[in-house]
């Protein structure tokens, strides 16, 4: 857990822009940190209409644990589905704007620190956890990590298209499996790169077919 506590210290030291979020309207911010992963840190801001912003920093995870071509740092606006955004804000309401305790303090494997924060006209609050006893909070944390995974994967696909088109075949196979088992969620956040792959006649037809299937899931 030593690495986990170091990550917690770094996460707690980061300044959460709750007042500025409140000026723009209700917003939920998610901050994640795990020094053993790449990206090591990421932040996801979500607004009630599904609009949001994602920022990630790769960090210094051992190269052996990474894929051959690593996704670059990401800093972009994203669009989530309305039902998913509603689920996020409903969880904030159910937990008094995340003003209570989230962490279970159980001796479980380190999964990464997640800080959930809310700012809006009703008030503001935040809580952080590695693992939560609260099923809704834990499930929401898992889903948000899966959304981040999809965003980062989209950046990796863009890199592969530019520098290693042949690598797209196995990568799209991986994405399809990850979407199927829930490791990636809200595939709509990478709609842009999927549409590019479908339209690009220079890539393998199998890649274009998989991209079409994933686009159909993005619309579900």
Secondary structure, 3 states (H helix, E strand, C coil): CHHHHHHHHHHHHCCCCHHHHHHCCCEEEEEEECCCCCCCEEEEEEECCCEEEEEEECCCCCHHHCCCCCCCCCEEEEECCHHHHHHHHHHHHHCHHHCCCCCCCCCCCCCCEEEEEEEECCEEEEEEECCCCCHHHHHHHHHHHHHHHHHHHHHHHHHHHHHCHHHHHHHHHHHHHHHHHCCCCCHHHHHHHHHHHHHCCCCCHHHHHHHHHHHHHHCC
